[in-house]
Amino acid sequence: MILLITNYNDPTLFTVFKCAVSPSGDKIFITNSSHSKVLTLARDGTVLQTFTDPDLQHPRCIHVTALGQVLVCGVSSSTIIQLDGEGKKKLATLATKRDGLNHPLSVFYNRSTASFIVGQRFCNNILVLRVK
């Protein structure tokens, strides 16, 4: 077991909310909901990138597809964004409130149906969005 991050400042904050690993296993992507950040770490815990964007408020879920696409849900911004495989920059805003998002908490990309499956807060339905 490797301890990657220790939060000595404020243990009440969600320093690591969710994480995902790149297909090659060389990068770990972490959502820090309290500070609206996505961190990219090396396997040894070294911070490689820190990503923030006004379209991503309180990121909760993060999913890395088999092709290395990084998808992140912003629960307060009701957005799903795609980052590059390094976690360095936003490639696209994939969905927003206009698409029916309501505080997304989980996302999964289904390659066989070319759709995003989204779980949401305050909602009993699973949202399925087809990629155009």
Sequence and secondary structure as in RCSB ss.txt:
>XXXX:A:sequence
MILLITNYNDPTLFTVFKCAVSPSGDKIFITNSSHSKVLTLARDGTVLQTFTDPDLQHPRCIHVTALGQVLVCGV
SSSTIIQLDGEGKKKLATLATKRDGLNHPLSVFYNRSTASFIVGQRFCNNILVLRVK
>XXXX:A:secstr
        S TTS S  EEEE TTSSEEEEEEGGGTEEEEEETTS EEEEE  TT  SEEEEEE TT  EEEEET
TTTEEEEE TTSSSEEEEEE GGGT SSEEEEEEETTTTEEEEEETT SS EEEE  
